[in-house]
Every structure is written in structure tokens, then in C-alpha cells.
Amino acid sequence: MRGRTIGLALVLMLTACGGPDPAANQAAQAAKLLDTDRAFAARSLEQGTAAAFYANMADDALELPANAPPVQGHGRIRDRLGTLGAHVLDWTPRQAEVSRSLDLGWTWGEWRLYESLSSRKVIAHGKYLNVWKRGADGAWKLAVDIGNEAGPSSPPPDSSSGG
């Protein structure tokens, strides 16, 4: 009987306090999403860009590349990225936000395209915005990838701050 009394008291306390703090849940999920994007970027350097995207995208993902038509589906996006050859995409996530429902979020940051992983010579750079979906298993999957290229006169982002 004592266990039931304690359980009932906890339920009443949570109800009176409004349950878990929604803003804290959003902040925790935003931090998790930012970490997911950072791990995604690291995977691009370790395993290649196409493999990293394939592992992190939702099946129905959409890529909106600059100056090119949209690409739908994680297999088609992987195939398109496979044409990069020795070029490797690296990026530095700067911010993440998550919806109140905790099932949608976005990240933005700066990207660099290296001539090769060994040279780290930047041949293009710009900014990106990614939209993410959170699955029933709690894992974040990339739903939409949007990027733009910076003009040739703008300096590339600092790659020493991580990626």
C-alpha cells in the first residue's frame, strides 16, 4: 500500500507542477540534434560524403542543391554525391532548434568542399540549412538538405573550429 501512496503522490506532484519542463525538453533535444549534425560531419570525413549522407538521411529525404534540380530519396542523393570523386564535404554546425512537439528540428552552419581529404584545399564553401525528423526510436534523420555557395570574394569559414 505504501508504494501505491508514493506513486500517487508523484503523479499528483507532476500534475500540479505541469509535468516535465517543455523548454528544457526542447533545449535537450536541440543539443542532441546539434551533436547528431556534428557526428554526421565527422562521418563525412571518415567514411566519405556519400556514405555519411546515406547513413543519416530519411528514406524520402530531399536535397535542394544550388544551381541544380532537387534530388529526392536517399539512394538518389547518395548516387549524386558519389560523383564527387576525391572531393570531400566538411561542415561546421552552428545552431540547432527543435519544435515544441520534439519531432522536427533544423540545423544551420557553414560548409567547405575540399579538393581531397589529404590536401584540405578548399575549392568551394558556403552555408547550409538542414531540416531533420525525429523517428519513433528517438534518432534524428535528415529530411531536407539546403545549401548555398558563397561568392569567390568571401573568405572560407574557419575549419579549425571543428566540423
Backbone torsions as a table, in degrees:
resi	resn	phi	psi	omega
1	MET	NA	-36.9	-178.8
2	ARG	-62.0	-39.2	178.3
3	GLY	-61.4	-39.4	178.6
4	ARG	-67.4	-37.6	179.6
5	THR	-64.7	-43.9	178.9
6	ILE	-65.0	-44.1	178.4
7	GLY	-60.2	-44.1	178.6
8	LEU	-63.5	-40.8	178.6
9	ALA	-62.4	-40.9	178.2
10	LEU	-64.3	-42.9	178.4
11	VAL	-61.5	-44.7	179.7
12	LEU	-64.3	-38.9	178.6
13	MET	-64.5	-45.1	179.7
14	LEU	-63.9	-38.8	179.0
15	THR	-66.1	-44.1	-179.8
16	ALA	-66.2	-34.8	-178.6
17	CYS	-86.9	-3.6	179.8
18	GLY	85.8	12.4	178.6
19	GLY	76.9	-167.4	180.0
20	PRO	-61.2	147.5	-179.1
21	ASP	-68.3	113.5	-178.6
22	PRO	-60.1	-38.0	-180.0
23	ALA	-65.6	-36.9	178.0
24	ALA	-67.4	-39.1	176.8
25	ASN	-63.1	-42.6	178.3
26	GLN	-62.9	-44.7	-179.1
27	ALA	-64.0	-41.0	179.2
28	ALA	-64.9	-42.2	178.9
29	GLN	-70.1	-34.3	176.7
30	ALA	-64.1	-40.7	177.2
31	ALA	-64.3	-40.6	177.5
32	LYS	-64.2	-41.1	179.0
33	LEU	-64.8	-41.7	177.9
34	LEU	-62.5	-41.4	175.7
35	ASP	-63.1	-37.4	177.7
36	THR	-62.5	-44.2	179.8
37	ASP	-66.1	-38.3	177.1
38	ARG	-63.7	-42.9	178.1
39	ALA	-65.7	-36.8	176.6
40	PHE	-60.2	-46.5	178.4
41	ALA	-62.7	-42.4	179.0
42	ALA	-62.5	-38.3	179.4
43	ARG	-64.7	-34.0	177.7
44	SER	-61.0	-39.6	179.1
45	LEU	-74.2	-33.5	-176.6
46	GLU	-81.3	-40.9	-171.1
47	GLN	-118.2	-5.7	-177.0
48	GLY	103.1	151.2	-174.7
49	THR	-63.9	-47.6	-177.5
50	ALA	-61.1	-44.1	179.9
51	ALA	-64.5	-40.2	180.0
52	ALA	-64.4	-45.0	179.0
53	PHE	-63.4	-44.8	-178.3
54	TYR	-59.0	-40.7	-178.2
55	ALA	-73.4	-22.6	-173.7
56	ASN	-108.6	-3.0	-176.2
57	MET	-95.9	149.0	168.7
58	ALA	-69.1	153.5	-178.9
59	ASP	-54.7	-37.4	-176.8
60	ASP	-99.5	24.0	-177.2
61	ALA	-54.3	155.5	179.4
62	LEU	-126.5	130.4	174.7
63	GLU	-112.0	132.8	178.3
64	LEU	-116.9	77.3	-177.8
65	PRO	-70.9	149.5	177.5
66	ALA	-65.0	138.4	175.4
67	ASN	56.7	31.2	178.6
68	ALA	-151.2	158.0	178.5
69	PRO	-69.3	157.6	176.9
70	PRO	-59.9	151.2	176.9
71	VAL	-124.6	125.2	-176.6
72	GLN	-113.5	134.9	175.9
73	GLY	100.4	134.0	-174.0
74	HIS	-65.1	-30.1	176.6
75	GLY	-68.4	-43.1	178.7
76	ARG	-67.2	-37.0	178.4
77	ILE	-66.9	-42.7	177.2
78	ARG	-59.0	-44.2	-180.0
79	ASP	-62.3	-41.7	178.5
80	ARG	-63.8	-43.5	-179.8
81	LEU	-70.0	-24.3	176.9
82	GLY	-64.6	-18.6	178.8
83	THR	-78.4	-1.7	178.9
84	LEU	-67.8	-19.2	-178.7
85	GLY	64.6	-127.1	-178.3
86	ALA	-79.2	-11.7	179.6
87	HIS	-65.3	142.9	-179.0
88	VAL	-130.3	133.6	178.3
89	LEU	-93.1	131.6	176.5
90	ASP	-128.0	151.0	177.8
91	TRP	-151.0	159.1	179.8
92	THR	-121.6	105.1	176.7
93	PRO	-65.8	136.0	-177.7
94	ARG	-110.2	-31.4	-175.8
95	GLN	-157.5	151.8	174.3
96	ALA	-138.5	145.0	173.5
97	GLU	-135.3	151.2	-178.6
98	VAL	-131.5	142.9	179.4
99	SER	-66.1	161.5	177.5
100	ARG	-60.8	-30.8	179.9
101	SER	-76.7	-7.9	176.9
102	LEU	64.8	17.8	-178.9
103	ASP	-114.6	-7.9	176.1
104	LEU	-130.9	146.6	177.7
105	GLY	-157.1	173.2	176.3
106	TRP	-143.5	153.8	172.8
107	THR	-131.4	153.2	172.2
108	TRP	-137.6	159.0	178.5
109	GLY	-176.7	-162.8	-178.6
110	GLU	-119.6	143.0	-177.8
111	TRP	-122.4	157.9	175.8
112	ARG	-136.9	138.7	173.5
113	LEU	-108.2	118.7	-179.5
114	TYR	-91.5	144.8	174.3
115	GLU	-57.0	-42.1	173.6
116	SER	-157.6	161.7	179.6
117	LEU	-64.2	-38.5	-177.8
118	SER	-70.7	-36.0	-177.6
119	SER	-82.2	-33.1	-174.6
120	ARG	54.2	24.1	175.5
121	LYS	-76.2	121.2	-178.3
122	VAL	-77.7	121.0	179.0
123	ILE	-107.7	-12.3	174.9
124	ALA	-162.0	155.6	177.5
125	HIS	-158.3	162.6	179.7
126	GLY	179.8	-155.8	-179.8
127	LYS	-120.4	160.8	176.4
128	TYR	-141.0	158.1	170.8
129	LEU	-133.6	124.4	178.4
130	ASN	-117.6	139.1	175.0
131	VAL	-106.5	134.0	-175.0
132	TRP	-121.6	148.9	173.0
133	LYS	-115.2	141.4	176.4
134	ARG	-101.9	123.0	-178.0
135	GLY	-79.1	173.0	178.6
136	ALA	-60.5	-26.6	178.7
137	ASP	-82.0	-0.5	178.5
138	GLY	88.9	-6.4	-178.3
139	ALA	-82.3	141.1	176.6
140	TRP	-86.4	134.4	177.0
141	LYS	-126.3	139.7	179.6
142	LEU	-69.8	124.6	-179.7
143	ALA	-102.0	-41.3	-178.1
144	VAL	-140.5	130.5	177.5
145	ASP	-115.4	120.0	-179.0
146	ILE	-126.6	129.4	178.6
147	GLY	-139.1	156.7	171.7
148	ASN	-135.5	155.5	-177.8
149	GLU	-100.4	136.9	176.4
150	ALA	-76.2	154.0	178.6
151	GLY	-68.0	162.1	-176.7
152	PRO	-64.6	-21.0	-177.9
153	SER	-83.9	-15.9	-179.1
154	SER	-85.2	140.3	-179.1
155	PRO	-70.7	149.0	177.4
156	PRO	-68.1	152.4	178.2
157	PRO	-63.5	154.1	179.4
158	ASP	-68.1	115.7	-178.8
159	SER	-87.2	-2.0	-179.1
160	SER	-80.0	-9.9	-177.5
161	SER	-87.0	9.6	178.2
162	GLY	106.2	177.4	-178.4
163	GLY	-179.1	NA	NA
